[in-house]
Amino acid sequence: MTHLAPLSPAEARQFVVVRNAHGYWVARDTHGLIEGVFTDRREAIRFALFEASDRSAVIAGGPEAATSGAGL
């Protein structure tokens, strides 16, 4: 079994999951390199956890997050 070393804060992949103006859920990493659009919030969170390898995902969102970011 492989043991994964903890990631430093600089290496951590952080995601924001918010609902966009069209009603879709968007999961985007804070560096803008990975993004997914979903009809279901649960699937957006699952995607973020998978892409972060369940090691470092930080999932946040709310009405204020949905209005920030041009692509959301």
Secondary structure, DSSP 8 states (H G I E B T S, - for coil): --------TTT---EEEEE-TTS-EEEEETTSS-EEEESSHHHHHHHHHHHTTTTS--EE--HHHHHSSTT-
